[in-house]
Amino acid sequence: MTDALAPRPKMHGLIAGAAVAWNLMGLLMFVLQVSIGPEQLAAMAPADRAVYEATPGWLTAAFGLAVGAGLAGSVGLLGRRRWAPTAFALSLVALLVQFIGAYGATPAWEAYGFAGTLLPAMLVAITVLLLRYARRVS
């Protein structure tokens, strides 16, 4: 019995590289969120400030876990590591916790309405696609 990997798709390097870049942008967004100072907070629109101030620490932790696991999964995908799908699955769970929690524990719905769910839906879709791809090539 051999333990060989499936043939690598021709676009693998592009897909994995884009996944790393995507998750590095997510990491930047996380760093920006956790480093907001009083001046930036005061400059926010009132609705955005209300959501930020109502965000519990566990939601911020879920954000960090989603981004960290997504970045790890992307790096693992680049190297075709067997643990890449697990990292993407963890990222997906944390992402769902983050978005469901944000709309349940903060005034996000009042601030952003239905339009505010489009970006989270896109992030979930991208993570699902990366998870499926990682399962196929790892």
C-alpha positions as CSV (number, residue, x, y, z in Angstrom):
1,M,0.0,0.0,0.0
2,T,1.5,3.4,-1.0
3,D,0.8,6.6,0.7
4,A,1.3,8.8,-2.4
5,L,-0.4,12.2,-2.8
6,A,-3.0,12.7,-5.6
7,P,-1.5,14.5,-8.6
8,R,-1.1,18.2,-8.0
9,P,-3.5,20.3,-10.1
10,K,-1.7,22.7,-12.5
11,M,-3.1,25.7,-10.7
12,H,-2.1,24.5,-7.2
13,G,0.6,27.0,-6.6
14,L,-1.7,29.9,-7.6
15,I,-4.6,28.6,-5.5
16,A,-2.4,28.0,-2.4
17,G,-0.5,31.3,-2.9
18,A,-3.8,33.2,-3.2
19,A,-5.1,31.4,0.0
20,V,-2.0,32.5,1.9
21,A,-2.3,36.1,0.7
22,W,-6.1,36.1,1.5
23,N,-5.4,34.9,5.0
24,L,-2.6,37.4,5.5
25,M,-5.1,40.1,4.7
26,G,-7.4,38.5,7.4
27,L,-4.5,38.6,9.8
28,L,-4.0,42.3,9.1
29,M,-7.7,43.0,9.7
30,F,-7.5,41.2,13.0
31,V,-4.4,43.2,14.1
32,L,-6.1,46.4,13.1
33,Q,-9.2,45.5,15.1
34,V,-7.4,44.6,18.3
35,S,-5.2,47.6,18.1
36,I,-7.9,50.3,17.7
37,G,-7.0,53.2,19.9
38,P,-9.2,55.8,21.5
39,E,-8.7,58.2,18.6
40,Q,-9.8,55.6,16.0
41,L,-12.7,54.6,18.2
42,A,-13.8,58.2,18.5
43,A,-13.6,58.6,14.7
44,M,-15.9,55.6,14.0
45,A,-19.5,56.0,13.0
46,P,-21.8,55.6,16.0
47,A,-23.2,52.3,14.7
48,D,-19.8,50.9,14.1
49,R,-18.6,52.1,17.5
50,A,-21.6,50.4,19.2
51,V,-20.8,47.1,17.5
52,Y,-17.1,47.3,18.4
53,E,-17.9,48.2,22.1
54,A,-20.4,45.5,22.4
55,T,-18.1,42.8,21.0
56,P,-17.2,40.3,23.8
57,G,-13.7,39.0,24.1
58,W,-14.7,35.5,23.0
59,L,-15.8,36.9,19.6
60,T,-12.4,38.5,19.2
61,A,-10.8,35.2,20.1
62,A,-12.9,33.4,17.6
63,F,-11.8,36.0,14.9
64,G,-8.2,35.4,15.8
65,L,-8.6,31.6,15.8
66,A,-10.4,31.7,12.4
67,V,-7.6,33.8,10.9
68,G,-4.8,31.9,12.5
69,A,-6.2,28.5,11.5
70,G,-7.0,29.7,8.0
71,L,-3.4,31.0,7.6
72,A,-2.0,27.7,8.9
73,G,-4.3,25.8,6.6
74,S,-3.1,27.9,3.7
75,V,0.5,27.4,4.4
76,G,-0.2,23.7,4.9
77,L,-2.0,23.6,1.6
78,L,1.0,25.2,-0.1
79,G,3.1,22.3,1.2
80,R,0.3,19.8,0.7
81,R,0.4,18.8,4.4
82,R,-2.1,16.3,5.7
83,W,-3.2,18.6,8.5
84,A,-4.2,21.4,6.1
85,P,-7.9,20.3,5.9
86,T,-8.1,20.1,9.7
87,A,-6.8,23.6,10.0
88,F,-9.4,24.8,7.5
89,A,-12.1,23.0,9.3
90,L,-11.1,24.7,12.6
91,S,-11.0,28.0,10.8
92,L,-14.6,27.3,9.4
93,V,-15.9,26.5,12.9
94,A,-14.3,29.6,14.4
95,L,-15.6,31.7,11.5
96,L,-19.2,30.5,12.1
97,V,-18.9,31.1,15.8
98,Q,-17.6,34.6,15.1
99,F,-20.4,35.6,12.7
100,I,-23.3,33.9,14.4
101,G,-22.0,35.4,17.7
102,A,-21.6,38.9,16.2
103,Y,-25.2,39.0,15.1
104,G,-26.4,37.4,18.3
105,A,-24.3,39.3,20.9
106,T,-23.9,42.7,19.3
107,P,-26.1,45.3,17.6
108,A,-24.6,44.2,14.2
109,W,-28.0,43.6,12.6
110,E,-29.2,47.0,13.6
111,A,-26.0,48.6,12.3
112,Y,-25.5,46.7,9.0
113,G,-28.8,44.9,8.2
114,F,-28.9,42.1,5.6
115,A,-26.1,43.7,3.6
116,G,-23.8,43.1,6.6
117,T,-24.2,39.4,6.1
118,L,-22.8,39.3,2.6
119,L,-19.1,39.6,3.5
120,P,-19.4,36.9,6.2
121,A,-21.2,34.6,3.7
122,M,-18.4,35.2,1.2
123,L,-15.8,34.4,3.9
124,V,-17.6,31.1,4.8
125,A,-17.9,30.2,1.1
126,I,-14.2,30.7,0.5
127,T,-13.3,28.7,3.6
128,V,-15.5,25.9,2.5
129,L,-14.0,25.9,-1.0
130,L,-10.5,25.9,0.5
131,L,-11.4,23.0,2.9
132,R,-12.8,21.0,0.0
133,Y,-9.7,21.7,-2.2
134,A,-7.3,20.8,0.7
135,R,-9.1,17.5,1.2
136,R,-8.7,16.7,-2.4
137,V,-5.0,17.5,-2.7
138,S,-3.7,16.6,0.7
